Amino acid sequence: MEDNALEILFKDLESDRAERKASGNFVDDIRRAICAFANDFPNHNEPGVVFVGVNDDGSCANLAITDPLLRDLGGYGKDGTIHPFPAIIVQKRTISGCELAIIEVEPSKDTPVRYKGDVWVRIGPSTRKATPEQERILSEKRRARDLHYDIRPVEAATMQDLDEQYFKERYLPFAVSKDVLDENVRTYEDQLVSLRLASADTPPAPTVLGLLTTGVDPLVYIPPAYIHFRRIDGNEITDPSKDDKQLSGPIGEVLRLLDDLLKINISISTVVSDKSEEIQKADYPLEALQQIARNAVLHRNYEGTSAPVRINWFEDRVEISNPGGPYGQITKENFGKVPGLTDYRNPHLAEVLNNLKYVQKFGSGIPMAKKALEDNGNPPIEFMVEDTYVLATIRKRQ
């Protein structure tokens, strides 16, 4: 934004497009404001601005605007608390003689945006928790042509294809804050629409995300949505199988079953340290296998392919194949090489996995896997990156 536009907002104490904070210590307040500006409930179709370094009365707080402060403000969405994270610009500016950190928040096309499970909106100069009716209006703002594949409606499916009991008992408590649930005024369909598990159409239809998350049988409409696990008695793909399983169902259940399967296939041995101490060591660190497998489920392409995520467990290595090549700012050249660099083919599925605690911090999966392998004494992970798939090879600790 130009300085004159920022100065108008800076001086207007009643604007619903401006929030003022004396410092960056008001973390929750700033994140709620980011969420509210992204929702753009007044429908300005213009950015909202958080001014950091100014008091509520508009006077300068004389805050030192440092690089660490700007980095912290720019990283407010990377811990997964704001979903889906909007486009923001963080910069240092001087407005009306006051040195400030400026957070410009673009209106989201993918509302409602949530912070810690709650939807926030701007009503005049204040940020408030959205009412059920306001959530409904925000849901109806979405347009199918703008939607990522993971929240497009599946027209052939009906609401009976979603498991209502599973949704209410196994997903909803993780996705929405307790005080909102305690109000108990939203219908089942309104809850599904607000969480993007159903479209805002009349009548609503399950989305791809809804079927992946709470579908009775997701494979009916999304055939590749499963994990094929094979334990091989040897080091060649043609060697006989010790175990062969297809893991399917709601994605949370698939990953829970996979965790159990990984645990029972890991072997533990005893090694003697330099101090003659006996130490238990796994041939593979569980965390590394989990992170790479979850990455494959999250970043794979669910559209235009019938291939599942494949996990082939050989005697000397584990290969995890993801039917989805690099996406967005991730390329063959930078894949897995820049810590924290990430992009999402399925951004709303990322929100689901974060809600279910399978993703702790966005962009951290590969670095966590690399560290776990190093700490356990395994060779570094190997990636084969092609346009249509990524193959990760994790070798056994010697």
N, C-alpha and C positions, 0 to 999 in steps of 0.2 A: 504494500500500500504506500501511496505517496505521503510525504510529511504533512501536507495540509489536511488530508483525510484523517490521518492519525491524530492530528492536533484537535480537530473537531470532536472526535470521539473522546479524547483525553479530557477535554474541558466539559463535556456533557455528563454531569453526574447522574442523570436519570436515564441514560441510554441503555437499551437492552442488548446492545452489541459490545459493551465494554465492561470489563471486570478489573478492579484495582487491588493489588496486594503490595504491602510494604516490603515483603521479602519473599524468597522462595521456600520459606519454612511452612507455608500454608499449603502443604502438598495435597490434602484431600480437597480443599476448596478450589485449588487451581485445576485439579483433574475434573471435578464436577463442572466447572465452568467450561473446560474444553469439551466435555461431553454435551453440555447444553448448547454451546455454539454450533457444534457439529449437527445437532438435531434441528437447529434453526426453526423452532416451532413457530415464531412469528412470520416465517417464510420471507425473509429479506432477500435471500439468494446472494448475500454478501458476507464476507468474513466477519467473525467476531474476534475481539482482541482482548487478551489478558495483558495488562500493564503491570509489570513487576518492578517495584521501586517507587511506588506512589502510595500515599495514605488515602483512606476512604474519602477525606474531604478535598482531595485533588492536590494536596501539597506534596512536594518532593520529599521522599524518605531518605535521600542521600545514600542509597545503597550502592556498594561497589559491585559493578557488573563485570564479573570475572568469567574467564573461559570455562572453569569448572561449573559455575552456575548455569551458563548457557547449555553446556552438555547435559547437565541434570534435567533441565527443563525440556530439552529435546528428546530425552529418553523416557519421558513419563509414560509412554504407552508400551514400552518394550517388555514390561513385566506382565503383560496380558491383562491388566485390570480394566482397560478401556477397549470395548469391542463394538463394532469393528473400528480399528483405529483410524481417525480421519487424517486428512492432509493438513500438516501444520508447518509453519515457518517460524523459527526462533532466531532472533537477531538482537543486536545491541543498537539502540537508536537514542538520539537526543531530541526530546519533544518539549517545547516551551521551556527550554533551558534545563530540563531534568533528564539525567542519564538513566535510561530504563532498559530492561529486558522486555522485548515484545514477543508475544506468542500470537501469531495470526492463525485462526482456525477456519478452514474452509467448510461450508455446509456439506454434509454428507448426502450422497444419493441413496444411501443404504441405511435408512433409519428404521427403527430406533437404535441409537447408539447407547450403550450401557457402561456405567462405571460401577464395578463390584456388584453387578447384577441389577442395579437400579438405573432407571431412565431419568435423566435430568433435563429440564427445559428452562428457558429464560422467560420470566414474567416481569416486565419492567426492568429495573436495575438489579433484580435478585434472581438467584438460581434456586429452583425448587424441584422437588421430586414430582415426576409426572403422574397425573391421575390416570385411571384406566382409559378414560375417554381420550385423553391426550396421547396415550400410547397407541390407541386405535388409529387416530389421525396420522401419527407418524408412520405407522405401518402402511397406511393407504398411500403415502407419498412415494413409495417405491414403484418403479416402473420396470416391467419385464425386460425391456430392451437394454437396460443398464445393468442387469443382474449378472453376477458370476454364475458359472454353471452350477455350483453347489447349492444355490438357492432358487434355481429355476423350478417352476411347478412341473410336476409329472402328470400330464393331463389324463393319462390312462388309469392312474391310481385314484383311489377314494380314501376318505378319512378312516375307513375301516381297515385300511392297510397299515395304519399306525397303531401301536400297542398303547392304549390309554393308560392301563395300569402301570406298565413299565415307565412311561413318560412321567407320571405323577409320583411314583415311588423311587425311581432310580435315576432320573435325570433332572427334573424340575428343582429339587432341593439344592442341587449343585449350581444351577444356572441363575437362580433368582434369590435375592436376599430374603431372610426369614420374615422380616417385618412386612414385606410386600405379600408373601404367601399367607401370613396371618390375617391380612385383610380379607382374603378369600372372596373377592367380588368379581374376579375375572372368570369368564367362561373358559371351558376347556379349549374351544376353538380360538378364542382371543389369546390365550396363553401360547398356543402353537404358532399363531400368526406373529405375535410379538417377538418370539424367539426364532423366527424364520424357518420353522419346521413345516409351516403351511403358508400358502400364498394369501394375499389380501383380497383375492377375488371373491365373488359371490356366486355360488358357494366356494369356500376355500378348497384348495387341492394340496396334497402333500408335496413338499419340495424334495429335491434330491437329498438335501441335508436331513429333512425329516425322516425319509426312508432309511438313510444311513444310521441315524441316531436312535430312532424308536420304531423302525419298521418291523412288522410281524415277520416278513420274509423279504429282505432287501433284494435278494438275488432275482426275484421275479421281474423287477424293473431295472436293476443295475447289476447285470450278470457278472461283471468282474469284481464285485465288492466282497472279496474274501481273501484269505491268506492260505496258500498251499505250503504246508510244512512237510519236508521229507528228510528223514534221517537215513543216510546212505552208508552201507557197509563197505567202505572203500574210499578211494579218492577220485573216482571217475563217475560221471553222470550215468553211465551204463551199468554200474555196479548195483547189486540188489539192495532193496530197501529194508531197513530195520523197522521203520515207522513211516506212515504216510497218512496225513490228516488234512482235511479242508476245514478251516475255521470260518464260520459265517454267522450272521445275526447282527443285532445292534452293535455298533462299533465299540462301545464300551465293553461289551461282553467278549467281543473278539479279542481285544487287547488283554483283558483279564485272563482268558484262556491261553493266550500266547505267553503271558508271563509265567503261568504254571508250567507250560510246555518247555520253555527255556530253562527254568530252574531244574527240572528233572533230567535234562540232558547235559547239564554242566557237571563235569567231574571234578572232585576235590582231591588233592594229593597233599602229602606232608613233605615239606622241605626243611633242611637244616640251615640256619643263618650262620653268618660269620661268628656269632657269639654262641654257637652251639645250641641255639634255641629252635625248637620245632615250630614251624609256621604253616598254617593251612593256606594253600593256594589253589585257586580255580584255574582250569585250563582256559576258560574265557570269563572275563568280568561280566556279570549280569547286566550292569548299567550300560555297557557299550552295546550289547546286543539289543537291549530294550530301546535305546535312543535311535539306533539305525533303523530298526524295524518300525518304530513309530513314525520316524521321518518318512519312510517309504509309504506308509498308510496315509499320511497327511499330504505329501507332495505329489503323489501319483496322479496320473490322468485317469479319471473315471469315465471320460467321454471318448467315443471313437475307438475303443479297444475292448477286447474280451479277455485280456491277460490279467491274472491276479498278481498280487504281491507274492513272490516266491522266496522261500527260505530253504536252501539246500545245505544240510549239515553233513559235511564229509568227515572223514577221520582226521584230516589235518587242517581243516578250515571250515568256516561258515560263509556262505554266499547269500546275500540278500538282494533281490532284484526288484526294482521299482519301475513299473511301466509308465514312466513320465520323465522326459528329459528336462534340461534346465528351463527355467521359466523367468520372465521378467528380467531383473537386473542380474540374475544368476546366469553365468555362461559356462561353456566347457572350460574356459581358461581360468576362471576364478572359483570354480566349484570347490567348496571345502577348504579354501585357502585364506579367506578373509574372515576372521572371527566376527561373529555377529551379523554378517551380511546375509540377508535372507529376502525372499519374496514368496508370495503365496498364490498358487494356482487355485487353491480352495481355502480362501481366508476365513470363511464361516465355519468350516470344519476345524480350522485351527482354534476358533473360539470354543467349539464343543470339547475338543481334547484338552484345552486349558481348563474349562469348567470341571471336567472329570479328573483333573490333576495328572493327566498323562503328558502334558506339556507344561513345564514350570516357567520358562522364560523363552520368548521367541528368539530364534537364531542361536540357541545355545546347544542344540542337540549334538551336532558333530563335534564341537569343542569338548563337550562332556564325554563323548565316546572316546575321543583321542586321549584325554587325560586318564580315563579309566584303564585303557589298554596299556599306556605307559606305566602307570602305577602297578599294574599287575604283571608286567614283564612280557607282554605280548608285542609282536612286531607292529609297526604302524599300519593303520587301516589303508587299504588300497581301493581306489575308485576307478571304474571304467565309465566314462560319461559320454553318452551318445545323444543324438537328437530326440530319440523316442524312449530311452530308458537309462537308468543308472544302476550299475552293478557294484555293490560294496563287498569286498572280501576281507574277512577278519580271520587272521591265522592263529592257530593254537599256540599257547605258551609252551616253549620248549623247556 
